[in-house]
Amino acid sequence: MFVRKLVEKASKKIQYPAHIINSIQAEDVNPRLAFHYGVPSGSSSMAYDRIQHILAIATNDGRIKLFGWDGAQAFLQSEEAVPSKFLQFLENQGILLSVNTNNHIEVWDVAAKQLRDVYMFNGEITSFVVIEQSFFIYVGNSLGDVSVFKLDKGQQNLLRMQYRIPFTESHGSGQESSEQIAAIHVFPQPMAEARRVLIVFRDGLLSLWGIQESKALFTSGNIQQLSTFEHRKAVSACWVCNFGSKIAVGYSNGDLCLWGIPVYSKKHDPQANQKEVHIAPNIPFLKLNLGYKMDKIPITSLKWLFGDGRASRLYINGYSDPGIHSFQVIILNDNSESRTVKLALPLTEACLGMETISCFNEGNKQKQDALVLLLNSGRLCLYIDSEIENYLLKCQTKSTPSLPSHIMAKVPFLDSKVSIAKLYASAVQTSTPIEEDNLVAANKLPHFLSVDLKENVVHSVTRFEGFTKIRRLYVTGHQDGTVNFWDASSPIFLLLLSIRLHGDEGNSSNSTVTALHFDLRTQILACGDQSGLVHIISFKMEQPALGNMFNFLQVKQGPNYSISSVKLKGLVLSLGINFETRHLAVGTDKGYVFVIDMEGTTVLYQIQFPTQIYAGIISLLFENCSHNGYLKNTLLIATEDSSVIAIEEDTGNEMSSDAIQPKKPSRCLLMQILNVSPEGVCTVRNLDMVHENHDKDCISNQSLLLLCSENSVRLYSLNLAIQVMLTCFWCFVLC
């Protein structure tokens, strides 16, 4: 859209110079994020809708990424670039609630991907919970008060109710306290969500509040009154009983205690009385031993999973600032043995959040639960929950089971970050509609949270099954010297091929890939790295490509490509390939341009271009251009100071003594050639696209040279720019 509007204005200026507007207005373009793929950087918290199977991941800068079980992904961007400290779904309602560090409650419409309401809370929110199967929300603050909110489903905004739980009443003091204590957790009691709510205060006190009675019905857990529990603060808590008779509380010193809570009983509900446990006001009925005194660290989060009376599990996450972390799982049943059966997951970094989600094995559509851990680096670690359960059960016997398997999931599914990437699109039309193709791809390709966790599928692919419907190919270069090919025909990317480049002596390069160029006609990939090493990868095919430009990926197992390398001076910044002459042009950060014969990796010549400020060669384009009435093979060179130089491809001689050079040099970002037909149709040449009926002798008189820098976008007439220095006839200055 941006290029089309830019060319339209440039064309109008050529035809009607007296009436042209020399700038692009805001209404002309609408730059926006069309799609985001994978786990965003800076992830800090998670939430999960168990009914609609949607996983939400929030970041430190106000972004929220949504993942659906069928591979769908959505991206939400908050107006405030601050972290989210509470994130929770209204399950099966398509509503996501987020509380940021500015204590603003955001209401997101998941289906529309829109922010519907923002409630600015007056105070510091310290706890936030949605009552299940309702639109009511409890919000606790740093003063110990608990407020009640309701979501208006029709208007999708929050309403503050008149009902309030005051600190002086719920804490049990009955009078004004000299020090108010934060309500860090608010839990509706299971089986009595509309009648009872348990409040956990920072000092460890537990208060069971009766909604209809409007008073504290039971208090317990004030550990500061006991000498053995001095100077310990409650940090995390969770129910460990379906009836709400037991709650686990983790403390800042690493202790974990289970407290008894009276359950709501009815005369016609005899099971409720059977779930009573031994209740003493200030004595926990069970204290769990998680480690030695020196190994204990603050317990930051707890999660309990019901095991149908066989192996109910409590997940315990601990973390402290110096980088000490621990993640343990223990069996927690009423009839468990005195010896604590536990499993310490071997995490290499701290866990920021955990959720249990439903995954689907694509082979047999079998549903299985997975434990998803959000790590400090932003990566996701996935465990099969049933494997953890089996491990704990076998530990009760004399057998020594193996540790549960896990995978690490993050974009691009490999440990090395992407350093350079390019998208290649086919102009070949297929009879199958695009929408149907994408639907087929989505059904066949599992997204990264639906993979078979028993096999790590992210290893390099050595056998290709054939992808005849690929229309978009995404090629990425990585910091560890790896080049990956992805099927980008649908938003769910599939890794097709991974090539690990090698250095001069055959060892892995481990040098960051800084430039790459893939020629679709000859199926040659050229890539350069920061050490000046250029690799030329030629793919082999058993038969010519018919109907699709990506048929080179349909190779049989075994050698399917050859690699040759050449060492040059400086860090490689840009590459260009002429598929007719089989010449490769390489630009470096030292201002050198090398032209290489790819048949024998021979350097035909090298030229250095000194520039005013920035020395690097940012872009290289081969083009057939008219010069003094003759058609010549030309190499266009764009330097980092936005100068453009044209040389003869065969000899390296400059075609003009003058170069295109802006009055105020600024760093160049992109050079591109645009074709404008008499009908006003814009065609982008050399932008990694293939056209079946490409005519090399068809050079449009309306060919334009597009030059984008940090502070301006400029258009030149291509043929005139090659012959003489020319002031640009269109310029859009970025403010």
FIVEXKOL-19335 format. One record per residue (C-alpha): residue number from 1; z, x negated, y negated. Coordinates in steps of 0.25 Angstrom, whole numbers. Each point is the difference from the previous one (the first is absolute). Example, Ala and Ser with C-alpha at 12.3 -4.5 7.8 and 13.67 -1.06 7.14 Angstrom:
<rs>
R   torke       Z       X       Y
R       1      31     -49      18
R       2      -2      -6     -14
</rs>
This chain:
<rs>
R   torke       Z       X       Y
R       1       0       0       0
R       2       4     -11     -10
R       3     -13      -8       3
R       4      -9      13      -1
R       5       6       3     -14
R       6      -1     -14      -5
R       7     -15      -1       4
R       8      -3      14      -6
R       9       5      -4     -13
R      10      -7     -14       1
R      11     -13       7       3
R      12       2      10     -11
R      13       2     -11     -10
R      14     -13      -7       4
R      15      -8      13      -2
R      16       8       6     -12
R      17       7     -11      -7
R      18       3       9     -12
R      19       8      10       7
R      20       7      -8      10
R      21      16      -1       1
R      22       4     -14       2
R      23      12       3       9
R      24       4       7      12
R      25      10      12      -3
R      26      12       3       8
R      27      -7      13       5
R      28     -12      -8       6
R      29       8      -7      11
R      30      12       4       8
R      31       5     -13       7
R      32      11       4      10
R      33       5      -4      14
R      34      -9       7      10
R      35       7      -5      13
R      36      11      -9       4
R      37       0      -6      14
R      38      12      -4       8
R      39      15      -3      -4
R      40       1      -3     -15
R      41       7     -13      -5
R      42      15       1      -4
R      43       3      11       9
R      44      15       3      -1
R      45       4      14       7
R      46      -6      10      10
R      47       1      15       3
R      48      -6       8      11
R      49      -4      15       2
R      50       3       3      15
R      51      -9      12       0
R      52     -12      -4      -7
R      53       1     -14       5
R      54      -1      -7     -14
R      55       6     -13      -3
R      56       2      -3     -15
R      57       3     -15      -4
R      58       4      -2     -15
R      59      -1     -13      -7
R      60       8      -7     -11
R      61     -11       3     -11
R      62       0      15       2
R      63     -11       2      10
R      64       1       8      13
R      65      -9      -1      12
R      66      -2      12      10
R      67      -4      -2      14
R      68      -4      12       9
R      69       0      -1      15
R      70     -15       3       1
R      71      -3     -12      -8
R      72       0       6     -14
R      73       5      -8     -12
R      74       3       4     -14
R      75       5      -7     -12
R      76      10       5     -11
R      77       3      -8     -13
R      78      12       4      -8
R      79       0      -1     -15
R      80      12      -9       0
R      81      -2     -14       7
R      82      14       0       5
R      83       5       0      14
R      84       4      12       8
R      85      14       0       5
R      86      -1      14       8
R      87     -12       5       7
R      88       0      13       8
R      89      -9      11       5
R      90       2      15      -1
R      91      -5       1      14
R      92     -12       8       4
R      93      -2       4     -15
R      94      -9     -11      -5
R      95      10      -4     -10
R      96       6     -14      -2
R      97      12      -3      -9
R      98       2     -14      -6
R      99      12      -5      -8
R     100      -3     -12      -8
R     101      10     -10      -6
R     102      -1       7     -14
R     103       6      12       7
R     104     -12       8      -1
R     105      -3      10      11
R     106     -15       1       3
R     107      -6      12       7
R     108     -14      -4       7
R     109     -10      10       6
R     110      -5      -8      12
R     111     -12       8       2
R     112      -5      -1     -14
R     113       6     -14      -2
R     114       5       4     -13
R     115      14      -1      -7
R     116       4      14      -3
R     117      14      -2      -7
R     118       9     -10      -5
R     119      15       3      -1
R     120       8     -10      -9
R     121      14       0       6
R     122      11      -3     -10
R     123       8     -11       7
R     124      -2      -9      12
R     125      -4       6      13
R     126       7      -6      12
R     127      -3      10      11
R     128     -12       9       2
R     129      -3       9      12
R     130      -8      13       3
R     131       6      11       9
R     132      -8       1      12
R     133      -9      13       0
R     134       3       3     -14
R     135      -4      -3     -14
R     136      14      -4      -4
R     137       4     -14      -4
R     138      14      -7      -1
R     139       0     -11     -11
R     140      13      -9      -1
R     141       3      -9     -12
R     142       8     -12      -3
R     143      11       9      -6
R     144       2       6      14
R     145      -5      14      -4
R     146     -11       7       9
R     147     -10       9      -7
R     148      -9      10       7
R     149     -15       1      -3
R     150     -11      10       5
R     151     -15      -2       1
R     152      -8      11      -5
R     153     -11       0      10
R     154     -10       8      -9
R     155       2      -8     -12
R     156       3     -13       7
R     157      11      -4      -9
R     158      15      -3       1
R     159      11      10      -5
R     160      14      -4      -1
R     161      10      10       6
R     162      13       4      -7
R     163       7      -3      13
R     164       7     -14      -1
R     165      10      -8       9
R     166      10      -7     -10
R     167       5     -14       4
R     168      15       4      -3
R     169      -1      12      10
R     170      -8      -7      11
R     171       7     -13       0
R     172      13       7       3
R     173       8      -5     -12
R     174       1      14      -7
R     175       1      -7     -14
R     176      -8      -9      -9
R     177      -1     -14       6
R     178       1     -12      -8
R     179     -12      -6       8
R     180     -11       8       4
R     181      -7      -4      13
R     182     -15       2       3
R     183      -4      10      11
R     184      -9     -10       8
R     185      -4      10      11
R     186      -1      16       1
R     187      -2       6      14
R     188      -2      14       3
R     189       8       2      13
R     190      -9       3      12
R     191       0      14       5
R     192       7       5     -14
R     193     -10      -6     -10
R     194       2      12     -10
R     195      15       0       2
R     196       5     -14       1
R     197      -3     -13      -7
R     198       6     -14       3
R     199       2      -9     -12
R     200       2     -15       2
R     201       6      -8     -11
R     202      -2     -14      -4
R     203      15      -3       4
R     204      -2       5      14
R     205       6      14      -2
R     206      -7      12       8
R     207       1      14      -6
R     208      -5      12       7
R     209      -3      10     -10
R     210      -1      15       2
R     211     -11       6      -8
R     212       5      15       1
R     213      15      -5      -2
R     214      -4      -9     -11
R     215      11     -10       4
R     216       2     -12       9
R     217       3       5      14
R     218       3     -14       6
R     219       1     -15      -5
R     220       1     -12       8
R     221      -4     -15       1
R     222       7      -5     -13
R     223       1     -14       6
R     224       6      -6     -12
R     225      13       6       4
R     226       1      -8      12
R     227       3     -15       0
R     228     -10      -4      10
R     229     -11       6      -8
R     230       3      -5     -14
R     231     -11      -4      -9
R     232     -11       7       8
R     233     -10       9      -6
R     234      -9      10       7
R     235     -15      -3      -1
R     236      -8       8      10
R     237       3      12       9
R     238      -7      10      10
R     239       3      11       9
R     240       2      -4      15
R     241       1      14       6
R     242      -9      12       0
R     243      11       9      -4
R     244       6      -8     -11
R     245      13      -4       6
R     246      -2     -15      -1
R     247      -5      -9     -11
R     248      -2     -15       0
R     249       3      -8     -13
R     250      -4     -14      -2
R     251       8      -9     -10
R     252      -2     -11      -9
R     253       7     -10       9
R     254      -8       3      12
R     255       9      10       7
R     256      -5      13       6
R     257       9      11       3
R     258      -2      14       6
R     259       8      12      -6
R     260       3      14       5
R     261      -4      12      -9
R     262       4      14       3
R     263     -12       9       4
R     264      -3      13      -5
R     265       3      10      11
R     266      -2      15       3
R     267       6       9      10
R     268     -14       2       6
R     269      -3     -15       1
R     270       9      -6      11
R     271      -8     -13       0
R     272       5      -3     -14
R     273      14      -1       5
R     274      -4      -9      11
R     275      -5     -10      -9
R     276      13      -3      -7
R     277       5     -15       0
R     278      13      -6      -2
R     279       2       1     -15
R     280      10      -8      -8
R     281       0       0     -15
R     282      -1     -15      -3
R     283      -2      -6      14
R     284     -14      -1       6
R     285      -1       4      14
R     286      -9     -12       3
R     287      -3     -13      -6
R     288     -12      -8       5
R     289      -1     -15       2
R     290     -13      -5      -6
R     291       3     -15       0
R     292      10     -11      -4
R     293       7       0     -13
R     294      -9     -11      -6
R     295     -13       8       5
R     296       4      13      -7
R     297      -9       4     -12
R     298      -1      13      -8
R     299      -6      12       8
R     300     -11       5      -9
R     301      -5      11       8
R     302       2       8      13
R     303      -8       9       8
R     304       3       8      12
R     305      -9       5      11
R     306       4      11      10
R     307      -3      -5      15
R     308       3      14       7
R     309      13      -5       5
R     310      -6     -12       6
R     311      -1     -11     -10
R     312       2       5     -14
R     313      -3     -12      -9
R     314       6      -5     -13
R     315      -9      -9      -8
R     316       8      -9      -9
R     317      -6      -8     -12
R     318       8     -11      -7
R     319      -4      -9     -12
R     320       7      -9     -10
R     321      -6      -7     -12
R     322       0     -14       5
R     323     -11       4      10
R     324       9       3      12
R     325      -5      12       7
R     326       3       7      13
R     327      -6      12       8
R     328       7       6      12
R     329      -2      11       9
R     330      12       6       9
R     331       2      11      10
R     332       9      11      -6
R     333       4      11      10
R     334      12       8       2
R     335       2      -6      14
R     336      -5     -14      -3
R     337       8     -12       6
R     338      10      -7      -8
R     339      -9     -12       0
R     340     -10       1     -12
R     341     -15      -1       5
R     342      -8      -5     -12
R     343     -13      -6      -3
R     344      -3     -10     -12
R     345     -14       1      -4
R     346      -6     -14      -3
R     347      -4       3     -14
R     348      -4     -12      -9
R     349       3       7     -13
R     350       8      11      -6
R     351      -3      14       3
R     352      -1       9     -13
R     353      -2      13       8
R     354      -2       7      13
R     355      -6      13       5
R     356      -3       5      14
R     357     -14       6       0
R     358      -9       7      10
R     359     -12      -9       5
R     360     -12       5       8
R     361      -6      -9      11
R     362     -15       1      -2
R     363      -4      -1      14
R     364       8      12       6
R     365       5       6     -13
R     366      14      -1       5
R     367      11       1     -11
R     368      10     -11       0
R     369      11      -3     -11
R     370       0     -14      -7
R     371      10      -6      -8
R     372      -6      -5     -13
R     373       7     -11      -8
R     374      -4      -3     -14
R     375       3     -15      -2
R     376       3      -8     -13
R     377     -14      -6       0
R     378      -6      14       0
R     379      -5      -1      14
R     380       3      11      10
R     381       6      -3      14
R     382      -2      10      11
R     383       8       2      12
R     384      -2      10      12
R     385      13       8      -1
R     386      -1       3      15
R     387       0     -15       3
R     388      13      -2      -8
R     389       6      12       8
R     390      -4      -6      13
R     391       5     -14      -4
R     392      14       6      -3
R     393       1       8      13
R     394      -4     -12       8
R     395      11      -9      -7
R     396      10       9       6
R     397      -4      -5      14
R     398      -1     -14       5
R     399     -14      -1      -3
R     400      -5      -9     -12
R     401     -12       8      -7
R     402     -10      -6      -9
R     403       1       2     -15
R     404      -8      12      -5
R     405     -14      -3      -5
R     406      -4       1     -15
R     407     -12      -1      -9
R     408       0      -4     -15
R     409      -9       9      -8
R     410      -6      -3     -14
R     411     -13      -1      -7
R     412      -9      -7       5
R     413       8       0      13
R     414       1     -15       0
R     415      10      -9      -6
R     416      -9      -7     -10
R     417      -3       7     -14
R     418     -14       3      -4
R     419      -6     -10     -10
R     420     -14       5      -2
R     421      -7      13       5
R     422     -14       7      -1
R     423      -5      13       4
R     424     -14       1       6
R     425      -7      14       0
R     426     -13       4       8
R     427     -10       9      -7
R     428      -5       4      14
R     429       1      15       1
R     430       5       7      13
R     431      -2      14       4
R     432      15       2       2
R     433       7       5     -12
R     434      10     -10      -7
R     435      11      10       2
R     436      -2       2      15
R     437      -1     -15       1
R     438      13      -2      -6
R     439       6      11       8
R     440      -5      -7      13
R     441       5     -13      -5
R     442      14       5      -3
R     443       1       7      13
R     444      -3     -13       8
R     445       7     -10      -9
R     446      16       0       1
R     447       6      -3     -14
R     448      10     -12       0
R     449      12       9       3
R     450      -7       7      12
R     451      -3     -12       8
R     452       4      -3      14
R     453      13      -8      -2
R     454      -1      -6      14
R     455     -12      -9      -4
R     456      -1      -7     -13
R     457     -14       4      -4
R     458      -2      -9     -12
R     459      -4     -13       7
R     460     -14      -5      -2
R     461     -11       8       6
R     462      -8      -7      11
R     463      -8      12       5
R     464      -8      10      -8
R     465      -3      14       6
R     466     -11       3     -11
R     467       2       7     -13
R     468     -13       6      -3
R     469       4      10     -10
R     470       6     -11      -9
R     471      -5       2     -15
R     472      10      -8      -7
R     473       5     -14       4
R     474      12      -6      -7
R     475       2     -15       1
R     476      13      -7      -4
R     477       4     -15      -1
R     478      14      -4       1
R     479      10     -10      -4
R     480       0      -6      14
R     481     -15      -3       1
R     482      -3      13       8
R     483     -12       9      -3
R     484       1      14       5
R     485     -10      11       2
R     486       4      15      -2
R     487      -7      13       2
R     488       2       7     -13
R     489      -9      12       3
R     490      13       9      -1
R     491      13      -2      -7
R     492       6      -5      13
R     493      -4     -14       1
R     494      -3      -6      13
R     495       0     -15       3
R     496     -13      -4       7
R     497       0     -15       0
R     498      10     -11      -4
R     499      -5     -15      -2
R     500       9     -11      -2
R     501      -7     -11      -8
R     502       2     -15       4
R     503       1     -12      -8
R     504      -8     -13       0
R     505       7      -5      13
R     506      -1      13       8
R     507      14       4      -4
R     508       4      13      -6
R     509      -3      -1     -15
R     510      12       7      -6
R     511      -7       0     -13
R     512      -1      12      -8
R     513     -14       7       0
R     514      -4       1     -15
R     515     -14       5       1
R     516      -9       7      10
R     517     -14       6       0
R     518      -6       7      12
R     519     -15       2       0
R     520      -4      12       8
R     521     -14      -3       2
R     522       2     -13       7
R     523      14       3       5
R     524       6     -13      -5
R     525      14      -1      -6
R     526       3     -11     -10
R     527      14      -3      -4
R     528       7     -11      -8
R     529      15      -4      -1
R     530       9      -7     -10
R     531      -3     -13       6
R     532     -15       0      -3
R     533      -4       3      15
R     534     -12      10       1
R     535      -2       7      14
R     536     -13       6       4
R     537       1      10      11
R     538     -12       5       7
R     539       1      12       9
R     540      -9       1      12
R     541      -6      13       5
R     542      -7       3      13
R     543     -10      10      -7
R     544      -4       3     -14
R     545       9       9      -8
R     546      -6      14       1
R     547       5      12      -8
R     548      13      -7      -5
R     549       3     -13      -7
R     550      13      -3       8
R     551      -6      -1      13
R     552       3     -14       1
R     553      14       4       3
R     554      -5       6      13
R     555       0     -13       7
R     556       5      -3      14
R     557      12      -8       4
R     558      -2     -15      -2
R     559      -6      -8     -11
R     560      -6       9     -10
R     561       0      -9     -13
R     562      -2     -14      -4
R     563       8      -8     -11
R     564      -5     -11      -8
R     565       8      -7     -12
R     566      -2      -9     -12
R     567      10      -6      -9
R     568      -2       1     -15
R     569       7      -4     -13
R     570      11       9      -5
R     571       5      14       3
R     572     -11      10       4
R     573      -1      12     -10
R     574     -13       6       3
R     575     -11       1      10
R     576     -14       6       0
R     577     -11       1      11
R     578     -15       1      -1
R     579      -4       6      13
R     580     -15      -4      -2
R     581       1     -15      -3
R     582      13      -1       8
R     583       7      -7     -11
R     584      15       1      -3
R     585       6      -2     -14
R     586      14      -4      -1
R     587       8      -1     -13
R     588      13      -7      -2
R     589      12      -1     -10
R     590      -5     -13      -5
R     591     -13       6      -6
R     592      -9      -5      12
R     593     -11       8       6
R     594      -5      -4      14
R     595     -13       5       6
R     596       0      -2      15
R     597     -10       2      11
R     598       7       9      10
R     599      -9      -5      12
R     600       5     -14       0
R     601      12       2     -10
R     602      -7     -10      -9
R     603       4      -1     -14
R     604     -13       1      -8
R     605       5      -3     -14
R     606      13       1      -8
R     607       2       3     -15
R     608      12       0      -9
R     609       1       9     -12
R     610      10      -4     -10
R     611       6      13      -7
R     612       8       2     -13
R     613      13       5       6
R     614      -1       4      15
R     615      -7     -10       9
R     616      -2       9      13
R     617     -12       7       5
R     618       4      14       1
R     619     -13       7       5
R     620     -14      -4       7
R     621     -12       9       1
R     622     -14      -3       6
R     623     -11       8      -7
R     624     -15       0       0
R     625      -3       0     -15
R     626     -12       0      -9
R     627      -1     -13      -8
R     628     -12      -4      -9
R     629      -8      10       8
R     630       4      -5      13
R     631       9       5      11
R     632      11     -10       3
R     633      12      -2       9
R     634      11       0     -10
R     635      15      -3       2
R     636       9       6     -11
R     637      13      -7      -2
R     638      12       7      -7
R     639      11     -10      -5
R     640      15       4      -2
R     641      -2       0     -15
R     642     -11      11       1
R     643     -12      -9      -2
R     644     -12       3       9
R     645     -10     -11       4
R     646     -14       2       7
R     647      -5     -11       9
R     648     -12      -1       9
R     649       5       1      14
R     650     -10     -10       6
R     651       3     -12     -10
R     652      13       4      -7
R     653      -7      -2     -14
R     654       5       9     -11
R     655     -10      11      -4
R     656       4       0     -14
R     657       7     -10     -10
R     658       9      12      -5
R     659      10       7       9
R     660       6      14      -2
R     661      13      -3      -7
R     662      10      10      -7
R     663       5      -4     -14
R     664      14       1       5
R     665       1      -5      14
R     666       9       7      10
R     667       2      -1      15
R     668     -11       6       8
R     669       3      10      11
R     670     -14       5       5
R     671     -15      -2      -2
R     672      -9      10       6
R     673     -15       5      -1
R     674      -3      14      -3
R     675     -13       7       2
R     676      -4      13      -9
R     677     -11       8       5
R     678      -9       8     -10
R     679       7      13       6
R     680      14      -7      -4
R     681       4      -3      14
R     682       9     -12       0
R     683      -1      -9      12
R     684      10     -12       2
R     685      -7     -12       5
R     686       8     -11       8
R     687      12       8       1
R     688       1      -1      15
R     689      -9      12       3
R     690     -12       1       9
R     691     -12       8      -2
R     692     -11       2      11
R     693     -12       0      -9
R     694       4     -11      -9
R     695     -12      -6      -8
R     696       2     -14      -4
R     697     -12       1     -10
R     698       5      12      -7
R     699       7      -6     -12
R     700       4      12     -10
R     701      -3      -2     -15
R     702      14       6      -2
R     703       8     -10       8
R     704      13      -3      -7
R     705      10     -11       1
R     706      14       5       1
R     707      11      -9      -5
R     708      15       4       1
R     709      11      -9      -6
R     710      14       2      -2
R     711      -2       7     -14
R     712     -14       5       0
R     713     -12       6       8
R     714     -14      -5      -4
R     715     -14       4       4
R     716     -12      -9      -2
R     717     -15       2       3
R     718      -2      -9      12
R     719     -14      -6      -2
R     720       3      -3     -15
R     721      14      -6       4
R     722      -7     -10       9
R     723     -10      -5     -10
R     724       8      -1     -13
R     725      14       1      -5
R     726       1      15      -4
R     727      11       8      -7
R     728       5      11       9
R     729      -6      14      -4
R     730      13       7       5
R     731      14      -4       0
R     732      13       8       4
R     733      12      -7      -5
R     734      13       3       8
R     735      12       2      -9
</rs>
